[in-house]
Each structure stands twice: as C-alpha cells, then as structure tokens.
C-alpha cells in the first residue's frame, strides 16, 4: 500500500475501533475504493440505529438541559449521546453540551459523524470549540480533528490553527483531512516563519504526501512565496519532497513551485541531482516533456556535470516515444538544444532506435536545422546515429 492508502486504512480502523494491522486484507483496494468503504461504514453506523435515537431524542426534548447532560455523562455514555445529538435541534444540543465536562464532550465528538453534525458545528461557540480541540490534541485524536476540518468554515479553522502552537500537531491533523484545498487556503494566511516550520514538521513526521497534496492547491502567489522561502529548507527536505513526489506520482505539485525558483535556487537543485535516485532523476527528465515545466527543468539540466548526463542517458529508455519527443521538441523550441544533445550523446545503443524514431517525427526542415546546430555545437559525431537514416 502507498502512503495515501495506508492513511485511508487508518481512518477505517478508527471507525471500527480496531488496529490498522488487523485490516491488512484491505491492501488490495485502491485509495478511491478505501475512501468509498470509509464513507459507507460511516453511513451504515448512522442508519442502523437512527429510529431508536429519534425516539429517545423526542423524550429528551421535555427534560431540562442540565438533567439531559447529567444522564448523558453518568448513564448513557458518549456513543448514545453522539447519536442523540443528530435528532435534537442544534441549539438544544449546544445547550446540553454546555453542561458536559470537556473530557466527556471530547469523547462525544470522537463518535460524531461530521456530516451529520454540521448544523451544530456551525453554531457552536468558538470558546467552547477551542477547549474541545485542546482536549483532543492533548489525547492525540488527530483523526477526529482531521475529519471535522473538512466541514469547518474558514474563520473557525483559522482560529483553531492559531490555537495550535505545534506545527507537528497541525500536520498530523491535516493527514486525516480529505479537503487539502481547505488546508491550502488556511496555510496562505500563515507568515513565512510558520510556513517554514510546517514544512520542517512534515519532513520530521514523514508526511511528504500531505505536504505535496496541499501544494497542489497553492495559488500562484503561494507558489511564489514557497519558492522564495525554500532557501530556508535543508537539502534533506528538498530531496525528500522530490523522492516522495516521484514515489507517489505527485512530483508535478512540487514542480509548480520549482518553476518559480530563481537562478541560484535552480543551481541548488542541480547540485542535488547526484543525490537523487534514478527514479527521481528520470521523473525530473519526464517532467521536462510537459510544456509548463520544460524551460525550468532544462535550465537546471544545463547546470549538471557530464557525469549526470552519463547517468541519465541510459534512463531515457524508460520514457515513451511521445515523452522523449516532447522532451526533444521542448529543447528545440526553447533554444536549449545543447542539453538535449548531451542526453542523446549518452543514450545506450539499445535505445538509439527509439531516439531515431523520435527524430523522424520532426519536420524535414527542423531535422536539417537540428543537424546544423549539432555540427556547430560540436555534437554531430556523438549523435550521428540520429541522422544516419534521414
């Protein structure tokens, strides 16, 4: 299972009050299928007993709030109290909650289905909501908080974030939030120092997937700011983001930020290439085939030493013919043909047929132009195999 699938299994284990290890049989399901299963379990839990709670709630309406609170905490317990709350008007549920202890109330919140509790959440006093949040964080109930984040209005979400002085806690809550766009909007309001600490926390916790998914919802201004403060990130953080992006197919999210890097920052990425795995390196090359990243990544490639081109050449066979054509065409159109010539110089003999097929996709006039440029740049002998059958 990849990281996203493991997170979904964790969420299901919380619902079933089970251990994630006991649910290993779910590993055959995709992330989307696991999300559907999670939602079905939540709906089933609510639907099975809904008529019973509705009858009990009808009785509770005739009792004073402080008595309902006393019965709930001393006799009924958090599970029944949570289910009863769906069948009471939001103002009545809030009134009863005001008489409950914070410890018990936090346990009730753990049992709530967020979608069913929206009316109560929207009207709940912020002061009381914050004390519940503090209790849940103290007990590391990050799943519960993450589930509710998706349904909180931005104003309340911002106040909760201000209350949390630990970026690690915030990232662990974000792990279980479904709407990463919601979190991206929240992070936009952070100052540079807190955003930097948040990235460092994601690195320390190994939550690269969550950080990359959030970055995927960054606005252009967010991307520019992230690029600007990236000088504060260690090499380890940058390499981990690239490696995670490669493994989880989220590299494009980070590429949108790298595209905002200045020349010095591009040079830094180029200096990190020797430390990248082959998988990360070829994904960098692959990303250059996409127009929006081509110029930036080819500029980074120009800063590589010959040893890295020797390493990359054999990896080009992992690209499809169309991807390799897009890479070569981007280099040609962007006047960065020397970088493409270096890639081709070190392509192994078994991949030269692929390279020739790519070259044949250019117009005749373009092929002649490329041959001329290869001659002028001193690469004609190295890549003569491209022109042998033209």
C-alpha positions as CSV (number, residue, x, y, z in Angstrom):
1,X,0.0,0.0,0.0
2,X,1.2,3.5,-0.7
3,X,1.0,6.3,1.9
4,X,-2.4,7.5,0.8
5,X,-3.9,4.0,1.0
6,X,-2.4,3.4,4.5
7,X,-4.0,6.7,5.7
8,X,-7.4,5.5,4.5
9,X,-7.0,2.2,6.3
10,X,-6.1,4.1,9.5
11,X,-9.3,6.1,9.1
12,X,-11.3,2.9,8.8
13,X,-9.6,1.4,11.8
14,X,-10.6,4.4,13.9
15,X,-14.3,3.9,12.8
16,X,-14.2,0.3,13.8
17,X,-12.2,0.8,16.9
18,X,-9.6,-1.6,15.5
19,X,-5.9,-1.9,14.9
20,X,-4.8,-1.0,11.3
21,X,-2.6,-4.1,11.2
22,X,-5.8,-6.2,11.5
23,X,-7.1,-4.7,8.3
24,X,-4.1,-5.6,6.1
25,X,-6.6,-7.6,3.9
26,X,-7.8,-4.2,2.6
27,X,-4.4,-3.7,0.9
28,X,-5.9,-5.0,-2.4
29,X,-8.2,-1.9,-2.6
30,X,-7.2,1.4,-4.2
31,X,-7.3,4.7,-2.3
32,X,-10.6,5.6,-4.0
33,X,-12.1,2.3,-3.1
34,X,-10.9,2.7,0.5
35,X,-12.5,6.2,0.7
36,X,-15.8,4.7,-0.5
37,X,-15.6,2.0,2.1
38,X,-14.9,4.5,4.8
39,X,-17.9,6.6,3.8
40,X,-20.2,3.5,3.6
41,X,-19.2,2.4,7.1
42,X,-20.0,5.9,8.4
43,X,-23.4,5.9,6.8
44,X,-24.2,2.4,7.9
45,X,-23.3,3.1,11.5
46,X,-25.6,6.1,11.5
47,X,-28.5,4.4,9.6
48,X,-28.7,1.2,11.6
49,X,-29.8,2.9,14.9
50,X,-31.3,6.1,13.7
51,X,-35.0,5.2,14.5
52,X,-34.0,4.3,18.1
53,X,-32.2,7.6,18.7
54,X,-35.0,9.6,17.2
55,X,-37.5,8.2,19.8
56,X,-35.0,8.8,22.7
57,X,-34.4,12.4,21.5
58,X,-38.2,13.0,21.5
59,X,-38.2,12.2,25.2
60,X,-35.1,14.3,25.9
61,X,-36.8,17.4,24.5
62,X,-39.1,17.6,27.5
63,X,-36.2,17.4,30.0
64,X,-34.1,20.3,31.3
65,X,-30.7,20.6,29.6
66,X,-28.7,20.1,32.8
67,X,-30.6,16.9,33.5
68,X,-30.0,15.6,30.0
69,X,-26.3,16.4,30.4
70,X,-26.2,14.5,33.8
71,X,-27.9,11.5,32.3
72,X,-25.7,11.5,29.2
73,X,-22.4,11.7,31.1
74,X,-23.3,9.4,34.0
75,X,-25.6,6.8,32.3
76,X,-25.8,6.9,28.5
77,X,-22.2,7.4,27.6
78,X,-20.6,9.1,24.6
79,X,-21.8,6.7,21.9
80,X,-25.5,7.2,22.7
81,X,-25.1,10.9,23.4
82,X,-23.5,11.4,20.0
83,X,-26.3,9.7,18.2
84,X,-29.0,11.5,20.2
85,X,-27.5,14.9,19.2
86,X,-28.4,14.3,15.5
87,X,-32.1,14.3,16.4
88,X,-32.2,17.4,18.5
89,X,-32.3,20.9,17.2
90,X,-28.7,22.3,17.1
91,X,-29.4,24.9,19.7
92,X,-30.6,22.2,22.1
93,X,-27.6,20.0,21.5
94,X,-25.3,23.0,22.2
95,X,-27.2,23.9,25.3
96,X,-26.9,20.4,26.7
97,X,-23.2,20.4,25.7
98,X,-22.6,23.5,27.8
99,X,-23.3,21.3,30.9
100,X,-20.9,18.5,30.0
101,X,-17.3,18.2,31.1
102,X,-14.6,18.9,28.5
103,X,-13.3,15.3,28.8
104,X,-16.6,13.7,28.1
105,X,-17.5,16.2,25.4
106,X,-14.3,15.4,23.5
107,X,-15.2,11.7,23.6
108,X,-18.7,12.5,22.2
109,X,-17.1,14.4,19.4
110,X,-15.0,11.4,18.6
111,X,-18.2,9.4,18.0
112,X,-19.9,12.1,15.8
113,X,-20.3,11.7,12.1
114,X,-19.0,15.2,10.9
115,X,-21.5,15.5,8.0
116,X,-24.4,14.9,10.4
117,X,-23.1,17.4,13.0
118,X,-22.6,20.3,10.6
119,X,-25.6,22.5,12.0
120,X,-24.2,22.1,15.5
121,X,-20.6,22.8,14.4
122,X,-21.6,26.0,12.6
123,X,-23.4,27.4,15.6
124,X,-21.0,26.1,18.3
125,X,-19.4,28.9,20.4
126,X,-15.8,29.3,19.4
127,X,-14.5,29.5,23.0
128,X,-16.1,26.1,23.8
129,X,-14.9,24.6,20.5
130,X,-11.3,25.6,21.3
131,X,-11.4,23.8,24.7
132,X,-12.6,20.6,22.9
133,X,-9.8,21.0,20.3
134,X,-7.2,21.3,23.1
135,X,-8.5,18.2,24.8
136,X,-8.5,16.2,21.5
137,X,-4.9,17.4,20.7
138,X,-3.7,16.5,24.2
139,X,-5.0,12.9,23.6
140,X,-3.6,12.9,20.1
141,X,-7.1,12.4,18.5
142,X,-5.8,13.7,15.2
143,X,-8.2,11.6,13.1
144,X,-11.2,13.2,14.8
145,X,-10.0,16.7,14.2
146,X,-8.9,16.0,10.6
147,X,-12.4,14.6,9.9
148,X,-14.0,17.8,11.1
149,X,-11.7,20.2,9.3
150,X,-13.4,19.5,6.0
151,X,-16.6,21.0,7.4
152,X,-15.4,24.0,9.3
153,X,-15.8,27.5,7.9
154,X,-12.5,29.2,7.2
155,X,-13.0,31.7,10.1
156,X,-13.2,28.9,12.7
157,X,-10.5,26.9,11.0
158,X,-8.2,29.9,11.2
159,X,-8.9,30.4,14.9
160,X,-8.2,26.7,15.6
161,X,-4.9,27.0,13.7
162,X,-4.0,30.0,15.8
163,X,-4.7,28.0,18.9
164,X,-2.4,25.2,17.8
165,X,1.2,26.2,18.6
166,X,2.6,22.9,17.3
167,X,3.1,22.6,13.5
168,X,3.6,18.9,14.0
169,X,0.1,18.6,15.5
170,X,-1.3,20.6,12.6
171,X,0.3,18.3,10.0
172,X,-1.0,15.2,11.8
173,X,-4.5,16.7,11.8
174,X,-4.0,17.5,8.1
175,X,-3.1,13.9,7.4
176,X,-6.7,12.9,8.0
177,X,-8.3,15.9,6.3
178,X,-9.9,15.0,3.0
179,X,-10.0,18.5,1.6
180,X,-6.4,19.5,1.2
181,X,-7.6,22.6,-0.7
182,X,-9.1,23.7,2.6
183,X,-5.7,23.4,4.3
184,X,-4.0,25.2,1.4
185,X,-6.3,28.2,1.9
186,X,-5.5,28.1,5.6
187,X,-1.7,28.0,5.1
188,X,-2.0,31.0,2.8
189,X,-2.6,33.1,5.9
190,X,0.5,31.8,7.7
191,X,3.6,34.0,7.9
192,X,6.9,32.8,6.3
193,X,8.2,31.6,9.6
194,X,5.2,29.4,10.4
195,X,5.1,28.0,6.8
196,X,8.7,27.1,7.1
197,X,8.1,25.3,10.4
198,X,5.2,23.5,8.8
199,X,7.4,22.1,6.0
200,X,10.0,21.1,8.6
201,X,7.3,19.3,10.6
202,X,6.1,17.4,7.6
203,X,9.7,16.3,6.9
204,X,10.2,15.2,10.5
205,X,7.0,13.2,10.5
206,X,7.4,11.8,7.0
207,X,4.2,13.4,5.9
208,X,5.6,14.4,2.4
209,X,2.4,13.2,0.6
210,X,0.2,15.5,2.7
211,X,2.5,18.5,2.1
212,X,2.7,17.8,-1.7
213,X,-1.1,17.4,-1.9
214,X,-1.5,20.7,-0.1
215,X,0.9,22.3,-2.5
216,X,-1.2,21.1,-5.4
217,X,-3.8,23.6,-4.3
218,X,-1.5,26.5,-3.9
219,X,-2.4,29.7,-5.8
220,X,0.3,31.4,-7.9
221,X,1.1,33.7,-5.1
222,X,1.5,30.8,-2.7
223,X,3.9,29.1,-5.2
224,X,6.0,32.2,-5.5
225,X,6.2,32.6,-1.7
226,X,7.0,28.9,-1.2
227,X,9.8,29.3,-3.7
228,X,11.1,32.4,-2.0
229,X,11.4,30.8,1.4
230,X,12.8,27.5,0.1
231,X,16.2,28.8,0.8
232,X,15.4,28.1,4.5
233,X,14.8,24.4,3.7
234,X,17.6,21.9,4.2
235,X,18.8,19.7,1.3
236,X,17.2,16.8,3.1
237,X,13.8,18.4,2.9
238,X,14.1,19.2,-0.9
239,X,15.4,15.7,-1.6
240,X,12.6,14.1,0.4
241,X,9.9,16.1,-1.4
242,X,11.3,15.1,-4.7
243,X,11.6,11.4,-3.7
244,X,8.1,11.4,-2.3
245,X,6.7,13.2,-5.4
246,X,8.3,10.5,-7.6
247,X,7.1,7.6,-5.4
248,X,3.5,8.9,-5.0
249,X,3.1,10.4,-8.5
250,X,2.9,13.9,-7.0
251,X,6.0,15.4,-8.5
252,X,4.1,17.9,-10.6
253,X,2.9,19.6,-7.4
254,X,6.4,20.4,-6.4
255,X,7.4,21.2,-10.0
256,X,4.9,24.1,-9.9
257,X,7.0,25.6,-7.1
258,X,10.4,24.8,-8.7
259,X,9.2,26.6,-11.8
260,X,9.2,29.8,-9.6
261,X,12.9,29.3,-8.5
262,X,15.4,31.9,-9.4
263,X,18.8,31.0,-11.0
264,X,20.6,30.4,-7.7
265,X,17.8,28.1,-6.5
266,X,17.9,26.2,-9.8
267,X,21.6,25.8,-9.4
268,X,21.0,24.4,-5.9
269,X,18.6,21.8,-7.4
270,X,21.2,20.9,-10.0
271,X,23.7,20.3,-7.2
272,X,21.3,17.9,-5.6
273,X,20.8,15.8,-8.7
274,X,23.8,13.4,-7.8
275,X,22.0,12.6,-4.5
276,X,18.7,11.7,-6.3
277,X,17.7,8.2,-7.0
278,X,17.5,7.0,-10.6
279,X,13.7,7.0,-10.3
280,X,13.7,10.7,-9.2
281,X,16.1,11.7,-11.9
282,X,14.1,10.2,-14.7
283,X,10.9,11.7,-13.4
284,X,12.7,15.1,-13.5
285,X,13.5,14.4,-17.1
286,X,10.0,13.2,-17.8
287,X,8.6,16.4,-16.3
288,X,10.6,18.4,-18.9
289,X,8.4,16.9,-21.5
290,X,5.5,19.0,-20.1
291,X,5.5,22.4,-21.6
292,X,4.8,24.3,-18.3
293,X,8.0,22.9,-16.7
294,X,10.2,22.5,-19.7
295,X,12.2,25.7,-19.5
296,X,12.9,25.5,-15.8
297,X,14.0,21.9,-15.9
298,X,16.1,22.2,-19.0
299,X,17.7,25.2,-17.3
300,X,18.5,23.1,-14.3
301,X,19.9,20.4,-16.6
302,X,22.3,22.8,-18.2
303,X,23.9,23.1,-14.7
304,X,24.6,19.4,-14.5
305,X,28.1,18.0,-15.0
306,X,28.8,15.4,-17.6
307,X,28.7,12.5,-15.1
308,X,25.0,13.2,-14.5
309,X,24.3,13.1,-18.2
310,X,26.1,9.8,-18.5
311,X,23.8,8.5,-15.7
312,X,20.7,10.0,-17.3
313,X,21.3,8.7,-20.8
314,X,20.5,5.0,-20.1
315,X,17.4,6.1,-18.2
316,X,15.8,7.6,-21.2
317,X,14.7,4.2,-22.3
318,X,12.1,4.5,-19.5
319,X,10.4,7.3,-21.4
320,X,7.8,6.6,-24.1
321,X,8.4,7.7,-27.6
322,X,5.9,10.5,-27.2
323,X,7.6,11.7,-23.9
324,X,11.0,11.6,-25.5
325,X,9.7,13.6,-28.5
326,X,8.1,16.2,-26.2
327,X,11.4,16.5,-24.3
328,X,13.5,16.9,-27.6
329,X,10.9,19.3,-29.1
330,X,10.9,21.4,-25.9
331,X,14.7,21.7,-26.1
332,X,14.5,22.6,-29.8
333,X,11.7,25.2,-29.4
334,X,13.3,26.8,-26.2
335,X,16.7,27.0,-27.8
336,X,18.2,24.6,-25.2
337,X,19.3,22.1,-27.8
338,X,22.7,21.6,-26.3
339,X,21.1,20.0,-23.2
340,X,19.2,17.6,-25.5
341,X,22.4,16.8,-27.4
342,X,24.1,15.8,-24.1
343,X,21.2,13.5,-23.2
344,X,21.4,11.9,-26.7
345,X,25.2,11.6,-26.6
346,X,25.0,9.1,-23.7
347,X,21.9,7.2,-24.8
348,X,22.8,3.5,-25.0
349,X,22.9,1.6,-28.3
350,X,19.8,-0.4,-27.5
351,X,17.8,2.8,-27.2
352,X,19.1,4.5,-30.3
353,X,16.3,3.1,-32.5
354,X,13.8,4.8,-30.1
355,X,15.8,8.1,-30.4
356,X,15.8,7.8,-34.3
357,X,12.1,7.3,-34.3
358,X,11.7,10.4,-32.2
359,X,13.9,12.4,-34.6
360,X,11.9,11.3,-37.6
361,X,8.8,13.0,-36.0
362,X,10.3,16.4,-36.6
363,X,9.6,18.2,-39.9
364,X,12.3,17.8,-42.6
365,X,13.3,21.4,-42.2
366,X,13.6,21.0,-38.4
367,X,15.7,17.9,-38.8
368,X,18.1,19.8,-41.1
369,X,18.2,22.7,-38.6
370,X,18.9,20.3,-35.7
371,X,21.7,18.6,-37.7
372,X,23.2,22.1,-38.4
373,X,23.0,23.0,-34.7
374,X,24.6,19.7,-33.7
375,X,27.5,20.4,-36.1
376,X,28.0,24.0,-34.8
377,X,27.9,22.8,-31.2
378,X,30.4,20.0,-31.8
379,X,28.0,17.1,-31.1
380,X,27.5,15.8,-34.7
381,X,29.9,12.9,-34.3
382,X,28.4,11.9,-30.9
383,X,24.8,11.8,-32.2
384,X,25.4,10.8,-35.8
385,X,23.1,7.8,-35.3
386,X,20.1,10.2,-35.3
387,X,20.9,11.3,-38.9
388,X,22.1,8.0,-40.5
389,X,18.6,7.1,-41.8
390,X,17.3,10.6,-42.6
